[in-house]
Amino acid sequence: MLMPRDVAVTVFLDSSQQMAQYSSATYLHNHGVPVFFDDAHAVAHDKVILIDGSTDITGSFNFSVVAEDRNAENVIIIRDEAELNAAYAANFALHLAYSEKYQGMNR
């Protein structure tokens, strides 16, 4: 899905987000972002952002206000490490391949 400024965004979450009344999955879906659920694992504990095949952002950081303001977190930005960038992309593709696409609250 192309977002403003031609940014393609795809998200996968664990199934705990699937049952919430109004979750991040619903928010993203309602804003045109393809969302997928990884039902094969109890918790999708990865926190990874992949950018253009050349930058990966990962760590314990949950990308939330609480994590930013109150938690002790870590984040690392990996740029231009082709082998590592490819490994992160392959892992994302693996999980995405068996994940179920979110159809919204009224499915």
Residue, then its C-alpha position, 0 to 999 in steps of 0.5 A: m500500500l502506498m501512503p503519502r509521500d510514496v511510502a509502502v507500509t505493511v504491518f504484522l502483529d500477533s493475534s492478541q491485537q485481533m481481539a481488542q475492541y479498537s486496536s492498533a490493527t484496526y487503526l492501521h487498517n482504517h488508514g489503508v495500511p495492510v495488516f497481517f496477524d501471525d497466528a503461529h506464535a503466541v506473541a510476535h515479540d519482534k520490534v522491527i522496521l525495515i526501510d528500503g532494503s538498506t536500513d533496519i530499526t530493531g531493539s526492545f523499544n515498543f514504539s509507544v509513549v510509555a516506552e519513550d517516556r517511562n521505560a528503559e529501552n534500547v533501539i539500534i539502527i542498522r544501515d547499509e549492511a547488505e547481509l544483515n538487511a537481507a536476513y531481516a527482510a527474509n525473516f519478515a517475508l517468512h512470517l508474512a507468508y503464513s500470516e492472515k490478512y486483517q479484514g477489519m472489525n466486521r469480518 
